[in-house]
Amino acid sequence: MAELLGYFFSVLVGVVLGLLGGGGSILSIPILVYLFQIEPVMASAYSLFVVGATSLVGAVPKYREHLVNLKTGILFGIPSIVAIFVTRHWIVPAIPPVVFQFDNFELTKRELLLGLFALLMVLASFQLIRAKREMSSDNRKFRVFLVIVEGVLIGFLTGLVGAGGGFLIIPALVFLTGLPFKTAVGTSLFIIAVNSLVGFIGDLLNHTIDWPFLLIVTALAIGGILIGNFFSRRIAALYLRKTFGWFTLAVGCWILFKEFF
């Protein structure tokens, strides 16, 4: 039963990416860990592939609609790619099974990664819930240095917890480059695709991949993003962000409770 739910929710991963331009990892990692019973490091690796491949498919129609700024995506993506590859290939494998121990308290690698991921979910949910209108910026300056710094930070975060970082990338693109919101969403899908797939390459060098399972989940998510792209033109984005924000907050709090209490 849990596996059937996992396959069903895999479609929703793509739907969310298609509707919002981010948020796929927020669903995919809990699905892989709690419904498919995959340990967190491998789940984050699988999530990178699922979200990366799905975002790549979703970015194609956005590009055809001229909603992907390749120049911005490449400038943002290059430092991010370096950071994510280093993090997945060297930093994550170097984290010990028990990260910290004091008397009867023990912080394991699983708790660290899932705890950081859950905190990211909670922070992302506040941004989504508080949205009162579509993000926009009066700034039209392209802040190259800040874009590069943001790319490195998001690459590190993506590599550490396996999250694509769409809810961090989109605001960064709007406020640091002056892109319109819809173009930021399309460009975000392109960046997430490149970041996630490069991060997954780092895992290929460290882990044995269950390709049949991974490709099934990815195919379902790709079907979902095609659905999401179709409905994104017909449903108010603000309503979607707020609804998904409350859902993200609930799941993030549930993960924290399950892992630490």
N, C-alpha and C positions, 0 to 999 in steps of 0.2 A: 504493500500500500504506500509506504514512504517513497519507494522508487517511482511509482506512478505519479505521485504528487510532484516529485522532483522533475520528471519529464514535462509535466504540465507547466510548472513554474519556469522551466527553461524557455518556453515560448514567451513568457512574460518578460524575461530578461531583454529579449529583442524588442518587444513592444515598448518597454520603458525607454530604451536607447533611441528608438525611432521617434517617440513622442517628445522626449526632453533633451536629447543630445548627450545624455550622461545617465548615471545611476545604474548601469548594468551590473557592476560589481557589487552594489549594495544588495542585489538579489542573488547573484550567482554564487558568492562565497557562502552565505548561510545555506543555500540549496545544496551545495556540494558537501559541506561539513555535516549538516544535521539531517538531510534527507538521503544522501548517498553515502554517508559515513566515511568520507575521505578526510585524512588528517590535514590540518590547516596549511602546512607548507605546500603539499601537493595540490590542495584545493585552490590556493592562490595561484599556482602555476597554471592549472586548468582554466581558472577564471581569466587569466591573461589571454589565453588562446581564444576562448569563447568570445570574450568581449572584444578582443582585437579583430578577429575575423568578422564578427557581426558588424562592428563599427565600420570596417572597410567596405562591406557590402552597402551599409547605410549611407556612407559618404558619397557613393557613386551618383545616385539621383540628386543629392544636394549639389554636387559639382556641376551636373548638367543644368541645374537651375541657377548656376553662378553664385552659389551660397557657400563656396569653399575658397578661402584666400590662401593659395598655396605658399606665397612668399612668407606670410605670417606663420603659417603652419610649420614651414621648414625652419624658420628662425627660432621658433618656440621649441620645435621638436628635437633639433640637434643636441642641445645641452641636456634635454630631458632623456634622450636615448642613451647618452653616455652614462648618466646617473643611474638609470634603471638597470642597464646591463651590469654595471659594477655592483649594484646592490644585490641583484638576483644571483649573480655568479659567485661573488665572494663574501658579501656581508651576511646575507641570510644563512648560507651554509655554516658560517662561522659562529652563529649564535648557539650557545650551549643548551642542552635539554633543560637544565635548571639554571635560570638566569640570575636569580637572587634568592638567598635563604637566610632567615634570621629567626632563631628559636623555632617555633612551630609554623612560622609563615614561610611559604615557598612559592616563588613565581616561576612558572615553567615557560618554555618557549611557546607552547600552544596558547597559554593565557596572555602572554605578552602580545603575540600577533593578533589574536582575536580581540583582545582588549583595546589595542590601538585602532583596529578596524571599527569596533563598535563606537569608540569615541569619535572617529571620523564621521560615522553615520549620524550621530547625535548633532555634531556641529553642522553637517550638511543640512540636516532637517530644519534647524533654526533659520538658515538662509532661505530655504524653500517656503517655510510657513509664514515668515515675515514679509514675503514679497507682496507688494501692493499694486505693482504695475510691472510691465515688461522692462527688464534692465536696459538702461541707456546711459550714455555719458556725453557730456558737452566737450570732453577732451578729444582733440583730433591729432594730438602729438603722438608719435610712435616712440615709446620709451624703451629703447633697445636694451639698455642695461637691466632694467627691471624685468623685462620679458625673459631675458637669459637667466636671471636669478630665479624667477618664478618657475622657469622650465626645469632647472636643476632640482629645486625643492619638490616639485610635483613628481619628477622622475624618481627621486629617492623614496617618496611616499608610495608611489605606485609599485616600486620594486619591493618595498618592505612588506606591504600588506596585500598586494595583488589587486589594488583598486585602480581603475582607469583614471580617476580624478576629474571627471567631467564637470562636477559642481565647483571645482576650484579653477579649472581651465576657462570655463565660459566667462565668469566675472573678470578674470585676468585679461582675457581678450577684449572685453567690452571697455574696461577702465584703463588698460595700459596701451591699447592700440587704437581705440576709438571705433572698432568694428560695430556695425549694427547687430542687434541681438540675434536675428535669424542667421546672419553670416557667421557669427561667433559659434552658434550651434553646429552648423555644417563644418566649420574649421575644427571645432572640438572633436567631432567624430573622426576626422582625418588624423589629428594628433593622437587621440586615444588608440586608433588602429595601429599606427606606427610604433608608439610607445609600448603597447601591450605585446605586440608580436615580437619586437626586439627583446623585451623582457623575457618572453617565453623561450627565446633562443638560449638565453643564459641557463634556463632550467633543463633544456634538452641535453646540456653537457653534464648535468648533475643527477638526472633522474631517468627512470624507465617509464615511458608514457603508455597508458592504456588507450591506444588510438581508436579502436572501434567505439568505445564508450564516449570518448571525447568528441569524435566526429558526429555521433548521434545528437549529443547535447548541443553542439555548435549548429548543426543543421536546423534543429528546432528553434534556436535563438535567431538564426537568419530568417526563418519564416516569420518569426515575431517582429523583426525590425521592418520587414516589408509591410506588415499590417500596421505597425506604428507610424511609418512614413505616410501611409494612406490616410490615416485618421488625424495626423498632425495638422492637416490643412482644414479640418472640420471641427476640432475641439479647441476651446479656449485654453491657451498655454498656461495662463495664470491659475485657473481652476485645477488643472492637472498638477502643477507644481505644488500647490498647497495640499492637495489630497495625498500626493506621494510623500510630501514632507512629513505629514502625521504618521504615515505608514513606516517611513524610515526611522522616525523617532521611536516608535513602538518596538520595531525589530532591534534597533541598537540597544535600547534599555533591556530587552529580553536577553540578548547575548551577554551583556554585562552581568545580569542577574544569574544566568545559567552557569557562567564560567567562574564567578567569584563568590557566589553565596550558596 
